[in-house]
Amino acid sequence: MSYNEMRAKVAELKLEVADAKKQTLIDALTAHQEPAKTEMRGRKVDPNSARQLRLKAIEERKANGEVIKRGRPTDPNSARAKKLAEREARIAAGEVIKRGRPKGSGSGVSKKEVEEVVKTRYQVLIDMEGKEEVYSKSFASPKRAITEMKDLGFDNYKLKAFNV
C-alpha cells in the first residue's frame, strides 16, 4: 500500500492522526484493523483418544513428581548388567581401572628391539678382483640387499650391518 493510499484510507475511516508521517499512518491503520482470523491447521485432536489420555496421565505424574521411565527396561541379571555392577563396585572401592590394551601385549617384541631393528641398515661389500668395494646403496633388510645383488648378477659379496 502506498503512502497516498494510506492517507486516503485514514481519511475514509475518519481516523484522527497527530501528523501525516508514514509510520503514524501505519500505526493508526493497524490499531483500527480487526484481528486476523486464525484457523487450526493439521489433524484434529481427539481429547479422548488413547494417546491423549496417556499423555495427560504422564503430565499428571510429572506434576506429582513421579519418575517416568522410558525405553526398554534393564535386566539386572544380564551378563552386561553384572559386569557393570562389578565395575562400579571396584570404582567405589577406590580401585583404578585402566583402559585400553594392556602394556606389553601384542607381538611380544619389546620396544627396544623394534628400535634396534629400525636403526640397523645393511651395506653391501662387493669383492672386485680381490679388493672390497662398497655398493652405493644401503638397505633396510638383508633380504632386499640379497635380491638386488642377485638381480645385478653379483655372487661375491658380503653384508655389513651398521646402526644409523
Protein Blocks (a to p, Z undefined) as FASTA:
>chain_A
ZZklmmmmmmmnopacfblcfklmmmmmmmmpccdddddedjdddfkbmklmmmmmmmmm
mmnopacdedjdddfkbmklmmmmmmmmmmmnopacdedjdehiajhpafklmmmmmmpc
cdddddeehiacddfbdcfbfklmmmmmmmnopabdcdddddZZ
